[in-house]
Amino acid sequence: MTESLEGGRALIIPRCFELSLFMKSDWRVGSGSGQPGSTDSLVRRDTVGLPYVPAKTMTGMWRDACERLAFGLDNGIIGDWSRWVDVLFGDQPSLAEEAVVAAPRASMVSIRPLRLPKPLRDALNDRPQVAAALKFVKPGIKVNPATGTALDDHLRFEEMVRGGTVLEGRC
């Protein structure tokens, strides 16, 4: 816990907190691989084979949302709110327009991977057929970006995780 003063009273700021993410609809964080002749795109899995959201993915989504909000609060320019995002999430030297001289500022925010709750993971560990039911394969097509129409001979299959999933992690 960290303490600070605000208006003469002490604020207690937790160093760590639990995060729960509820997926309202079917979702996927892709692994970048597939199964030849079967599924074109597989869901990212943890070490025991269950779907999860990697820390880097969640951090990126939070940063993106904070950047959008800060840009609006700064009235469309890079201002104090935008600089505060860099304080929280660290510098991004690859985006700098001029040469970076100093070492980049590290992130103050640390988000761990989001996984299924431990009691559910433990229950699924003994029931592989139930664990397999968390995921399904959805057919799709490739769309021509110029015309918005389906391309011939571009049927594809993507693995998805069912909506209603709750994931947990620490920040």
N, C-alpha and C positions, 0 to 999 in steps of 0.2 A: 504494500500500500504506500502511496505517496500522499503527503499532506501539503496543502497550500492554503493561503489566506485569500478570501474574497470578501470584500466589504466588512472586514473585521471578524469573520467567522471562518472556521477551519473547514475545508473541503477534503474529503477522503476520496482519492482517485485510485481505483483498483489497478494493480499492475497486470493482472490476468483476469480473464472472464471467459465464460462458456458461450459458444455461439451455436444456435440451432438454425438450420436452413430447411424450410419446407418447400418442396417442389410441387407446385400446384398442378402442373401438367407433365406429360412425358418429357424426358430430358436426356441429354447426352453430353459427356465430355469425351471427345474422341481420343483414341489411342494413337491414331496415325497409321494404323495397320488394319488388315482385313484377313479373311480366310479365303484363299484362292478357290474360285468356283462356287462360293457360297455367299459370304457377306463381305461387302465392299469396305465397310467402316465399322470397327468394333469400339465398344465403350471402354474407357480407361478403367482398369481393375487394380485393387490393392494386392498385397502379397498373398492373401488368402482367396483371391479371385472375385471379390465383391466390388461393385461399382463405388466410386468415391469421387470427390472433387479435390484435386491437388491444391496445395497451399498457394502455389504460384498463380493458378487460375483464379482462385478466390481473391487473392491480393490484387490481381489485375482488374477484376470486376469492380472491387471497391475503389481502387484508384481512379478508374475511368469514371465512375459515378461521382466521386468527389471532384474530379477535374471539371466535369460538366456543371456541377453545382457552383463551384468556385468561379468559373468563367461567367456564369450568370450573375453572381453576386458582385463580381468585379465589373459589371456592365460591358462585357465583351472585350475587355483588355486584360493583359497579364498584370494583376495587382496583388494586394496583400493576401486575399483569399487563395489565389493561385500559388503564391509563394508558400503559404501554409501547407498546401497539399505536398509540396516538395519536402517540407520539414517532416511531415508525417510519413511519407512513403519513400523518401530519399530522392537523390538527384538521378537524372537520366542523361548521362553524358553523351550517349549516342544521338540524342536529339538536339544537342547544343549547336547553335549556328556558328559560333567561333571556337577556336581551339581551347580545350579544357586544360588548365594549368594545375589546379589543385585536385586532390583526391576527391571523388564524389562523396557526398554526404550519405551515410547509411540510413536505412529506414528505421523509424521509431516503432513502427507497427510490425508485429510478427504474428502471422496467421498460420496455424497448423492445418494439415489436411482435414477435410470434413469427411467423416465416415458414418456408416450406419451405427446406431447406438449399440454399445457393447452387449447388452442382453440379447438384442436381435442377432448380432453377429455370432454370438455363442450358440444361439438356437439354430441358426442356419448352418453352422459348422457341422452339425450332425444330420442335416437334412439337405443334401445337395440338390434334390429335385425341387424342393421349395425355393432354394436359393436361385436356381435357374429360372424360376417363374418371375423373378424380379425384372428380368430382361425379356425383350422380344425383338423380332426383326421386322422392320417396316420397309415395304417397297417404296421406291421413289423413282424419279426420272431426272435426267439432266436437262436444264432449261437453257435455251439460247438467250444470252443476255441482251442481244441486240433486238430480237423479235418478241421475246417473252413466250415463245412456243417450245413445246417438247421436241427434243432432238430424237430422230429415229435411232434405234439400236443403242439407246443409252439408259436401259433399265438398270437400277442399282438397288442394293439392299443395305440398310443401315440398322445397326443394333441400337436399341433405345432402352431406357430404364423407365419403369412405370411411374406415373404421377402419383402423388401422395407420399412419396418417399421423404423421410426426415433424416437429415445428416447432422452430425454434431462434431464440434472441434473446439480448440482453445485458441484464444488470442492473447 
